[in-house]
């Protein structure tokens, strides 16, 4: 990667997606917050890795591989997932006011984690020593049972190979939009779920690099990058994190592209295969 290295920025002053607006639209309610619970044998206790994901059905979530590979290496396959929504109140003056973002569903549920075939081979060999590059940082999580979601819940599908071929050459014209949920901000804001359009993107090898005004922060990993295709939002990528050199920094997004079809080959259920690879 041309001598670049990735670091996780963690600042008490800046936890969540910057230069963003509240993601109030019901079309994007498929974005969820979760932790992959893991067991630390040295500390003799459970630890959690907090990340975001996108539900493409009530049993299937797309997220970043780096969010769940430790749980897979430890064979600790329980997910603590929160599906939330913004809450509102009517003031005495008749004004509708947003008062916060809160879970409407919270489940601890067993799941299976799926990676590209090459990444899975390396994970089986390296375990927790695995290093995941930006072009391979995509995973699919399949829950053992359906989440108890409301009727008419809006799932957001992934971009198909055919659609991707049309989108990537002029990706900026589609105004890719990142949506993150970051509950660390609940202390100081009611805008916990945020969205932002990216206006300065470039293509890497299997990933996108962003120097847009909006920047991701610690806790935003695994969040979806959406594009508008026709009348629908579809997932184009996932948040990898921030890349830094001594002279510059930028955000990195892994592309779903052919990885979904690669992962689909490892799934036995036909209905799930069809969601991943069209």
N, C-alpha and C positions, 0 to 999 in steps of 0.2 A: 504493500500500500504506500509506496513512495516514501517510506520512512515516517508515515504518519502514525499517531497513536490516539486511542480513544480514552477519555477520562470522564468520570461522572462528577458533575458539578453539584455541590450540595451547599447551599447558602441559606442561612437563617433569614435573609432578607428577600429571597426570591425562589419560591418553590415551584410555581406553576407557570404554565404557558404565558409568555409575556405579550403585550400589545395585542390582546385578544378581547372578544366580546362574549357575553354569556351565550351558551349554546342552548337556547330555549326551544328551538324547533323540534317538534315531535318526530320529524323525519329521521332524526339522528339519535333516537333514544336507544339504539342498539349498542352504543358505546357504554362499556361497563368498567368498574374498578374491581380489582381482585387481589388476593395474595395467594401465592402457592406455598402452603405450609410445609415446612421441612423440619427434620430433627437434627439438632446439633449434638453429636455424640460426646463431644468434649465438654460442652456446657450442660449436657443432660437436660435440654429443654427444646421446645419448639420455637422455630424462628420463621419469619414471614418475609417474602419478597413482594413488595407492592408494585403493581403494574396496571396497565390498562389493556382492554381487549375490545373486539367488535364481534357481536353475536350475529352470525349469519343464519342461525336457526335457534330453537330453544334448547338444543343439545350441542351446538358447535360454535366455537369461538376461535377467531384468528388473533394472534398476538405475536410478540417478539420471542424468538427462540431463547435469547439470553435471560428472559424472565422465568423460564420453566425448566431449563436444562439441569439445574442443580437438583430440583425435585425429582426429575427423571433419573438422574445418576444415583440418587439415594433411594429410589423406588418409593418415594413419599408422594402419593398421587391424590392428595386431598386439596381441593380448591375452596377458598372462602371468597365467594363472589357477591358483589353488591350491584343491584340494578336500581337506579335512582331516578328522581325527577325533581324539577324545580317546584317549589311551593309558593303560593301567593295568598295575599289577604286583601280584602277591600277595606280601605281606610274610611273614617267617618265622612270624608269629603267625596267619597265615591271613586277615589283613585285605586287602581289595582297595583299592588306593590309586591315585588319579589322579595321573599323573606329568607330564602335559602334553598339548598339542594340536599335532599335526604334520600336514603334507601327506601324503596317500596318493597323490594325483595332482597333478602339476605340468606344465602344458603351455604352450608359446608357440604361439599359434594365430591364424591370420588370421580376421577377423570383419567383419561389416557392422553398422553402427549405424543404428537407426531411431528417429525422433522423431515427434511429432505433425506433421501437415502444416504447420500455422502456424509451429511452432518451426523446422522444416526450412527453410521459406522465409526466415525471419529469419536463420538460421544461414548460409545461402548468401549473404545480403547483408552481414551484419555480421562473419562469420568469428569470430576470437578475441575480438572486442569484444562479442560477444553477452552479454546479461544475461538470466538465466533466473529467472522467478518461481516461487514455490512451487507454484502450481496447474498448472504445465506441466513440472515437473522429473521426468519419467519417460522412460526410454529402454528399447528392446529391443535386445539384442545377439544376432546369429545367427552361430554359428561355422561355418566352411567344412566342418568334419567333426565327427563325434560325439566327445565326450570319452570316454576309455577308463575308464568307471566300472564298479564291481562289479555283479554280477547282483543284482537286487532293490533297487537304489538308490531312495531315497524322494524323488521330486520333489514340489514343493509348487506347486499351480496358483494362478492369480489368481482373485479373487472375480468372479463373473459379474455382469452388469448387474442381473439379477433378484435375486441374492443381496444385492447392494449396497443395493438399495432396502429390503430388510428389516433390514440390519445398521445402516446409518447413523443412523436415528432413535433407536436405543438402543445406540449404539456402546459405551458404558461397560459395559453389561450383558454384553458379549461379552469383556471383559478383553483388549483388544488387547495383543499381546506383540511386542516388538521383539527381534530377534536380531542381534548384531554379532560380527564376528571382527576382532580388532585385534592383530596380531603385535608391535606395539611394546611390548606388555605382557609378552612372553615372558621378558624379562630378570628380572622380579620376581614372576611368578605363573604357575601352570599353568591358569589360568581364562581363556585367551585368547578362547574363544568363549563369549559371555554372552547371557543372555536376561533380560528384565524385563517385568512387566505394567505397563501404563500406567493410572493410576487417576484422572487429572485431565486430561481432554481437552475441547476445544471445537472446533467446526467453523468453518473459514474458507471462503473461496470456492474450492472445488476442492482444499482441503488440510485437514489437522488440526493444531491447535496444542496442545502438551502442556506443562503445568506440573506434571507428575507428579514423584514423588520420584526416579525414575530419569532421568538426563540423558545425552544423547549427547555425544560428544567428537570431536575431530579424528581422522580415520581411520575413523569410523563411517558416512560418507556412502554412500548407495546401499543401505544395509542394509534388509531387508524388515520391514514391520510386518504381523504375522499376526493373524487372528481364527480362533476355533474355530467352525466351522459343522457341526453334526451331529457326526460322528465324525472330521472332517478339519480340518487346519489349511489356511487359504488366505490368500494375500497380499492385503492391503488397501491398502498404501501403501509408500512408500520414504522413507528418511531424507534430508531436505533439509539440515538443519543447525540452527544456533541463531540465533534472532533476538534482538536487543538494542535497548533504548532506554536512556536515562539512568536510568529508574526500574524497569525490569523486564526479564526475559529468559525465553524459552521455546523449546522445541524445535519444529521444523516438519517435518511429514511430507506429502509429496505423495500424493494419492490416485490409484490406478490407474484407477478409474471408466471413463468413456467413452474415455479416451486409448488403451486397448488396442484398441478397435474402430477408432479413427482410424488407429492405427499398422498394424493388420492390413490395411487397404486398400492399403497400400504394399508388402505382401509378396506374392510370386508363388506361394509354396509353400502348397498347400491344407492340409497337415498342420500347418504353423506357424500359419496363419490361425485354424484351429480351436482352437489352444491359447490364442490371444490374445483371441478374441472368440467368446463362446458365447451 
